[in-house]
Each structure stands twice: as C-alpha cells, then as structure tokens.
Amino acid sequence: MISSILLAVPASVPATPAWNPTVALIISLSSLVVVLLSTRIEKPLVGPKFPILPISIPTFVAAMAFGHIIGVGIVLGLTNIGRL
C-alpha cells in the first residue's frame, strides 16, 4: 500500500537539468575553486601527502566532495530560476 504523501512528492519536486557540458563545467569549476581554497584551512597537511598539490589526500577528497555539493547547488539554483 502506497501512502498518499508519497504520491504527492513528484508534483512538488523541481525540474532537474539534463547532463550537458555546461553542468560539467560548473561542477568542475566549483570543485577547483574549493580545492584551491582548501590550502587556506588551518591544517591542510594532516594525513598522507598528495604528491602534486600542497594538501593531504584526505583534504583533497573532502574539498572535491564539498566542491561537488556547491556545484550541484549552483546547477539546481540556476535551473530553478530558468538560466540553465
């Protein structure tokens, strides 16, 4: 038996954009910005060191995850206002 609350959900969910190069660019740029800003945190070198960047591997993974969250928020916001 399906609850009536679950039947009402699809009507209130905002539109999500199709994957395209613009969406990829937005998420990539937001991830890059967050990785560059991650060098400014208090202890970016805790844990195993990343061989290329001046941050540790856990900091890099956390920054990329946070960058994806920020990028998805930007994409959904732009979609909601009709710009994407």
C-alpha positions as CSV (number, residue, x, y, z in Angstrom):
1,M,0.0,0.0,0.0
2,I,1.4,3.4,-1.0
3,S,1.0,6.3,1.3
4,S,-0.8,9.4,-0.1
5,I,2.2,11.5,1.0
6,L,4.5,9.5,-1.4
7,L,2.1,10.1,-4.3
8,A,2.2,13.9,-3.7
9,V,6.0,14.1,-3.9
10,P,6.6,14.1,-7.7
11,A,4.4,17.1,-8.1
12,S,6.5,19.2,-5.8
13,V,10.0,18.2,-7.0
14,P,11.6,21.0,-9.1
15,A,12.9,20.2,-12.5
16,T,16.4,18.8,-12.8
17,P,18.6,19.6,-15.7
18,A,19.9,17.1,-18.2
19,W,23.7,16.4,-18.0
20,N,25.5,18.6,-20.5
21,P,28.9,20.3,-20.9
22,T,27.6,23.4,-19.1
23,V,26.7,21.4,-16.0
24,A,30.1,19.6,-16.1
25,L,31.9,23.0,-16.4
26,I,30.0,24.4,-13.4
27,I,30.7,21.5,-11.2
28,S,34.4,21.2,-12.3
29,L,35.0,24.9,-11.6
30,S,33.3,24.9,-8.2
31,S,35.4,21.8,-7.3
32,L,38.6,23.5,-8.5
33,V,37.8,26.7,-6.5
34,V,37.2,24.7,-3.3
35,V,40.4,22.7,-3.8
36,L,42.4,26.0,-4.2
37,L,40.7,27.4,-1.1
38,S,41.5,24.3,0.9
39,T,45.1,25.3,1.1
40,R,43.9,28.1,3.4
41,I,42.5,25.9,6.1
42,E,44.2,25.5,9.5
43,K,45.8,22.1,9.0
44,P,45.7,21.0,5.3
45,L,48.6,18.6,5.7
46,V,47.2,16.1,8.2
47,G,47.4,12.6,6.8
48,P,49.2,11.2,3.8
49,K,50.6,13.9,1.5
50,F,49.3,14.5,-2.0
51,P,52.2,14.3,-4.4
52,I,51.3,17.3,-6.6
53,L,49.3,19.8,-4.5
54,P,50.4,21.3,-1.1
55,I,47.5,19.5,0.6
56,S,46.9,16.0,2.0
57,I,44.9,13.3,0.3
58,P,42.0,13.5,2.9
59,T,41.9,17.3,2.4
60,F,41.7,16.8,-1.3
61,V,38.9,14.3,-1.2
62,A,36.9,16.4,1.3
63,A,37.5,19.5,-0.9
64,M,36.3,17.7,-4.0
65,A,33.2,16.4,-2.3
66,F,32.4,19.8,-0.9
67,G,33.0,21.3,-4.4
68,H,30.5,18.9,-5.9
69,I,27.9,19.8,-3.3
70,I,28.4,23.5,-4.0
71,G,28.3,22.8,-7.8
72,V,25.1,20.8,-7.6
73,G,23.6,23.7,-5.5
74,I,24.6,26.2,-8.2
75,V,23.2,24.0,-11.0
76,L,19.9,23.4,-9.2
77,G,19.7,27.1,-8.4
78,L,20.3,28.2,-11.9
79,T,17.8,25.6,-13.2
80,N,15.2,26.8,-10.7
81,I,15.5,30.5,-11.9
82,G,15.5,29.4,-15.5
83,R,19.0,30.2,-16.5
84,L,20.2,26.7,-17.2
